[in-house]
Amino acid sequence: RIDTVTVLEDVRSRPVAAPSLDNALFVPSDSHTLATIHVGPRGRWAADYYPVESVTEAADGGLDITLRIADRQWLFRTLLGMAPYGTLIAPAAWADEFWAHVTNIQVLYTQGSPA
């Protein structure tokens, strides 16, 4: 049963600005670390997929990509997903840490995980 009815303003007459979807999930900032990765020819898609600061053609047909990173663990997971087509070049300390992770992962695959 309806007790009262109120006529409302027609909201369809007001234009609504659509939000910008540029960098909707991640907005690079100067406070984020600059990282450089090298991708081989089969990894060139990364330059179009991720927000990058710069892209340089490499002699092997791949690219050197510089991007801002807020979370180095995200970068490590991304590089593992791109394997074997991506290599972390800089920062050097992150590259060393990444290769330590890769070594640990290889040990798990060859020896199995502890019970």
C-alpha positions as CSV (number, residue, x, y, z in Angstrom):
1,R,0.0,0.0,0.0
2,I,1.3,3.5,-0.9
3,D,0.6,6.3,1.6
4,T,2.2,9.2,-0.1
5,V,4.0,10.1,-3.3
6,T,6.6,12.9,-3.8
7,V,7.6,14.1,-7.2
8,L,11.4,14.5,-7.4
9,E,13.5,16.6,-9.7
10,D,14.4,14.8,-12.9
11,V,18.1,13.9,-12.2
12,R,18.6,12.8,-15.8
13,S,18.6,16.4,-16.9
14,R,21.8,17.2,-15.1
15,P,25.0,16.1,-16.9
16,V,27.3,13.9,-14.8
17,A,31.0,14.1,-15.6
18,A,32.5,10.6,-16.0
19,P,35.5,10.0,-13.8
20,S,38.8,9.8,-15.6
21,L,40.1,6.2,-15.8
22,D,43.7,7.3,-16.6
23,N,45.9,5.5,-14.0
24,A,42.7,4.6,-12.1
25,L,44.5,1.9,-10.0
26,F,47.9,3.4,-9.7
27,V,49.0,7.0,-9.9
28,P,52.8,7.3,-10.2
29,S,54.4,9.9,-7.9
30,D,57.8,11.5,-7.6
31,S,58.0,9.8,-4.1
32,H,58.0,6.4,-5.7
33,T,61.3,4.7,-6.6
34,L,62.4,4.7,-10.2
35,A,63.2,1.2,-11.5
36,T,64.5,0.1,-14.8
37,I,63.7,-3.3,-16.3
38,H,64.9,-4.8,-19.6
39,V,62.4,-6.8,-21.5
40,G,63.3,-8.9,-24.5
41,P,61.4,-8.7,-27.8
42,R,58.6,-10.9,-26.5
43,G,58.1,-8.7,-23.4
44,R,57.7,-5.4,-25.3
45,W,54.0,-5.4,-24.4
46,A,54.9,-4.3,-20.9
47,A,55.7,-0.8,-22.1
48,D,52.1,-0.4,-23.3
49,Y,50.5,-2.2,-20.3
50,Y,52.1,-0.4,-17.3
51,P,52.5,3.4,-16.7
52,V,56.1,4.1,-17.7
53,E,58.4,7.1,-17.3
54,S,60.5,6.3,-20.3
55,V,61.2,3.6,-22.9
56,T,64.5,3.1,-24.7
57,E,65.1,0.7,-27.6
58,A,67.6,-2.0,-26.8
59,A,70.1,-3.6,-29.2
60,D,68.5,-7.0,-28.8
61,G,65.1,-5.8,-30.1
62,G,63.7,-5.4,-26.6
63,L,63.2,-2.4,-24.5
64,D,64.7,-0.7,-21.4
65,I,61.7,0.5,-19.4
66,T,61.8,3.0,-16.5
67,L,58.8,3.1,-14.2
68,R,57.9,4.3,-10.8
69,I,57.4,1.6,-8.2
70,A,55.5,2.0,-4.9
71,D,56.0,-1.6,-3.8
72,R,59.0,-3.6,-4.7
73,Q,57.2,-6.8,-4.0
74,W,54.7,-5.9,-6.7
75,L,57.7,-5.5,-9.1
76,F,59.2,-8.8,-8.1
77,R,55.8,-10.6,-8.7
78,T,55.5,-8.8,-12.0
79,L,59.0,-9.8,-13.1
80,L,58.3,-13.5,-12.1
81,G,55.2,-13.4,-14.2
82,M,57.1,-12.0,-17.2
83,A,59.8,-14.7,-16.9
84,P,62.0,-15.2,-18.9
85,Y,61.4,-11.9,-20.8
86,G,62.1,-9.4,-18.0
87,T,65.2,-8.5,-16.0
88,L,65.5,-5.9,-13.3
89,I,68.4,-3.5,-14.0
90,A,68.0,-0.8,-11.4
91,P,68.1,-0.1,-8.5
92,A,70.9,-2.5,-8.1
93,A,70.0,-3.4,-4.5
94,W,66.5,-4.5,-5.6
95,A,68.0,-6.5,-8.5
96,D,70.2,-8.4,-5.9
97,E,67.2,-9.0,-3.7
98,F,65.1,-10.1,-6.6
99,W,67.7,-12.7,-7.7
100,A,67.9,-14.0,-4.1
101,H,64.1,-14.6,-4.3
102,V,64.5,-16.3,-7.7
103,T,67.2,-18.6,-6.2
104,N,64.9,-19.5,-3.2
105,I,62.1,-20.3,-5.6
106,Q,64.3,-22.5,-7.7
107,V,65.4,-24.4,-4.5
108,L,61.7,-24.9,-3.6
109,Y,61.0,-26.4,-7.1
110,T,64.0,-28.7,-7.1
111,Q,64.1,-29.8,-3.5
112,G,60.4,-29.3,-2.4
113,S,59.2,-27.2,0.4
114,P,59.9,-28.2,4.0
115,A,57.1,-30.1,5.7
